[in-house]
Amino acid sequence: MNIALFGATGMIGQRVLTEALQRNHHVTVIVRDPDRFTIAHQNLQVVPGDAADPDSVAKAVAGNDVVISALGPSPKDDPGSMVQLTRSLIDGVRRAGVKRLIAVGGAGTLEVAPGVQLMNTPEFPVNWKDIALAHRDALEVYKTVDDLDWTNVSPAAFIAPGQRTGSYRTGIDQLIKDDKGESRISAEDFAIALLEEVEHPRFPRQRFSVAY
């Protein structure tokens, strides 16, 4: 399968790239400065592109079967920038004629009780709130899209580099916890879940979550 990938230099994006190449997919990594991307592989090409520019997106992703976005907001970003980026990405994918778009989302909007989102609980870290809100607003943009097979993938409350076990659970809008009451996933296993969705779609035009 031919995959276009944004965000390949981030923690999650690096694992998605590794997993995709291990599965023998052909991956086009899209970065602003290809000269600074040092990974080489026979099934990998690196092209210039800017997710904030729909024309640039369309040119970079044309001819691929699916586009994956591992882009996310940072604490320094304007709160509305993630929405603008999401709209640009969707517009560019449309222009390119690619029908599938899979984006990494956030855990903050997952429900811990009926009608109660994780980001609105007292224990949710204050310094993560803006990032959670940005992912929430981006998810709302995706929910308005009916002409693309989009999927938004939310990680557990805690995601970090770790082991690739191949073991995980999936849900929809609820926060998944283990028998210790913890919600966590390694970035490696999250990448497996995302690539499984690429290869065997189960959640078209909806969000799903991944955790142990």
Secondary structure, DSSP 4 states (H G I P E B T S, - for coil): -EEEEE-TTSHHHHHHHHHHHHTT-EEEEEES-GGG-----TTEEEEE--TT-HHHHHHHHTT-SEEEE-----TTS-TTHHHHHHHHHHHHHHHHT--EEEEE--STTSEEETTEEGGGSTTS-GGGHHHHHHHHHHHHHHTT--SSEEEEEE--SEEES-------EEESSBPP--TTS--EEEHHHHHHHHHHHHHS---TTEEEEEE-
